[in-house]
């Protein structure tokens, strides 16, 4: 089940927290709960993606993106994800999550997130490619960003983000359905 209560708590905290500039990092504290673990007694890989929601929405509130999305009648959708799992996360483990808006290109915006343990070691890292929607169609990010902040100049996307975008363009769509492959 989706963690609605936890999300409500993080949204409440974000509304009371100081505002952030668009490219600042939102830092939040989390605990891996027993219902987040899998049969190997560690944070389930799918649940990891869900827990990252607990950082993105509060970050969008603190940066003003959530209000601009609501006021403009936009929707947001995840259009791609790249994840690295590096350290085991177990029940009741405390984590610090970092969430930051990396930038945007002609079609998508990019958000980087990571979870860190108490020793300061990164447990997992994610790059999210998001799309803005209006009237069931994608909206170029620069249109939205000009409404959010008319003077905004996006930083150049890091090389590793651009390389991932290029690799995604080479990936076939629709995927192959050959049973022998």
N, C-alpha and C positions, 0 to 999 in steps of 0.2 A: 504494500500500500504506500502511496505517496506520503511523504512526511509533512502533512499540512500544518500540524501543530508546531513543529520545528521551524517551518518556513514562516509562519505567523510571528514567532518569537524573533527571528532574524530581521524580518521586515519592520517590526516594532522598534527594534534596536537601531536599525538604519535610519528610521525617521527622526530619531533623537540624536543621532551622531552628527558631527560637523560635516559640512558639505565637502566634496572632493572635486578637484579639477578633473576633466575628462580622462586624462592619461595617468592619474594618480592610482596608487594601489590601495584597494580595500582589503583589510586584514580582519578575519573573523575566527572565532574559536569554536571548535566542534568536538564531539565525543562519538566514537564509533559505538553504537548501541547494539545489544544482542540481536535485534531484528535486522541489523545491517550485515550480519555475517552469513557465510555460506557453510556447506558441509565440511569444509577444511578449517573451520573456525577462524576465518579471516574475512575482512571486508570484501563483500561480493563485488566483482568487477562491474556489473551493471548498476549496483547500488552506488558505486563510486561516482558514476555519471549523474545519478540523482542527487547525491550530496553536493556536487559542484553547483547545482541549481541554487543551493543555499548561500552561495557566494555571489552568483551573477545577479540575482534580483536585488539584493541589498546594495550591491555596487552600483547598479543602474539607478537606484533611488538616490544614493549619495552624490552621484555625478549629475543628476538632473535628467538623465536619459529616460527614466520611467515616466516622469511627468510629461516630457515632450512626446513620447510615444502615445500616451493616453490623450493628450490635448490634440495631437495631430490625427488621431484615429488610425494609428498604425498598429500592426501586430508584429511580433517577432517570432522567428522560427530558427531552429538549429538546422543548418544546411550541410554540416560536416564536422567531424571530430577526429582528432589524432590524440591517442592516449599512450602514455608510458607508465607502466607499473614497475616500481623499483624496490619498494620495501613493504614487508608484510604489515598490515594493520589489523589488530585484534580487538575483541570486545573491550569496551571501556577505555580504550586508548584515546588520549587527548591529542588533538590535531590543531594546527594553525593553518588556515587556508588563505592564500593570497590570490586576489583577483584583480586583473588590470586589463583595460582596453588597450590593444596593441595598435590598432589603426584600421584602415579600410582601403579597398580598391574600388574599381568601377561597379562591382556587383555585390560584394559582401563586406561585412565588418568582422574583425578578429579579436578574440578575447583569450588571454592566457591565464591559466589557473594552476595552482599547485597546492599540495598538502604536505605539511612539515611536521615531523615528530618533535618530542621534547628535547631531543639531542641536537636538533637543528638540521636533521637529515631529511632530504626530500623523499617522500613516500611515493608520490605519483605526480604526474604533470599532464596537462591537457591543453590543447589548442582547439578552440571552438570557432567555426566559421558560421556566422549568423546572417540571416536575411531579414530585411524589413519588408513588410507586406502592407498593402492598402488596396481595398477592393479586390482581394484575392490575387493580386499581382505584386511581383517584386518591385521595390522602389530603389533606385540607385542611392547608395549611402550618402553621397555628397548633397543630394536634395534635402535629406533629413538633417544632416549635419549643418547645413546653412541655416536651417530653422532653429537648431539648437544653439548655435553660436556663429553668427555671420562672418566673423573674422577667423574661423578655425582653419588652421593649416595642418593637415595630417602629417605625422612623421613618416618617413619612408619605412615600409614594412621591413623587418629584419630579414637577412638573407635566408634563414632557416624557414621562415614563414613563406617567403616567395618560392623557395624550393619545394615546399609541400604543395603549394598551389599549382606549380608546374607539374608535379607528379600526379596530382588529382586530375589534371586536364588530360593526361595520357591514359588514365584508367577508363576502360570501356563502360559505356552506358547506353542501353541497358546492359547489365552483366550477362556473361555467357551462360547459356542454359544447357550446354553440352554435357550430358551425363557421363561421357567417357573422359572428360577433361580432369 
